[in-house]
Amino acid sequence: MKKILIVEDEPTLVATLRYNFEREGFQVTTAGDGELAISAARDERPDLIILDLMLPKMDGLEVCRVLRRETATPILMLTAKTDEVDKVVGLEIGADDYVTKPFGMRELTARVRSLLRRAEQRLQPNNENLSVGEIAVDTARRQAFRSGQPLPLKPKEYELLAFLLRNRGRAFTRDQLLNQVWGYDFAGDSRTVDVHVRWLREKIEEEPSKPARLITVRGTGYRFDG
């Protein structure tokens, strides 16, 4: 039974989330503020954390920053519709995904299952090696390199790069990348893809503003050339 930590200060929403996730077979624990969230994450060792950004005592971004220094547990942020900057910052400091309020339980559950599934896959041995020019990926170590030097990639940056390397030369839409890399097929917020592409370009391209590897395909999405 997978354990989920729900960090949220709205009692009605907490009750709704607890009911639905327990009905889906998850074990649920909750925390109503940022300080309790950190304590609960350390004590309960959940398999996944659902983290609201607007919290008493310590906001969700700071909670995410603290926890990411201590654990690789998947973190799914809950954000308000207008918090575009917070979404990007959350991804930058290590959140794995986000869902915008108001949301449907079907979508939230799908994203939770996807993050859990991919967390399990990271623990499975995989000895595939991928390379295009100076860019290489060692899947056994989950490490990417540029000209032999390790690249400091976040988990989703790594997974996006590995997927594109496996399929170099092929263009993918943003929704296809959401499905293949993030693991859900809701035609939702494609900005998640755009943000990760921008971060990858800053790390693998000589001139990120004029990419030679990770190419934008007008009217479609992205491809990796090699």
HUBEL-V228843 format. One record per run of one state. SS is the DSSP state (A for helix, B for strand, O for the rest). FROM is the first residue (numbers start at 1). TO is the last residue. Records with the same first field share a line. If there is no record, write none. Layout:
SS->FROM-TO / FROM-TO
This chain:
O->1-2 / 8-10 / 24-26 / 32-32 / 45-47 / 53-55 / 57-59 / 71-73 / 80-83 / 93-96 / 101-104 / 124-128 / 133-134 / 139-142 / 147-148 / 151-154 / 167-171 / 183-190 / 205-207 / 211-213 / 218-220 / 225-226
B->3-7 / 27-31 / 33-33 / 48-52 / 56-56 / 74-79 / 97-100 / 129-132 / 135-138 / 143-146 / 149-150 / 172-173 / 214-217 / 221-224
A->11-23 / 34-44 / 60-70 / 84-92 / 105-123 / 155-166 / 174-182 / 191-204 / 208-210
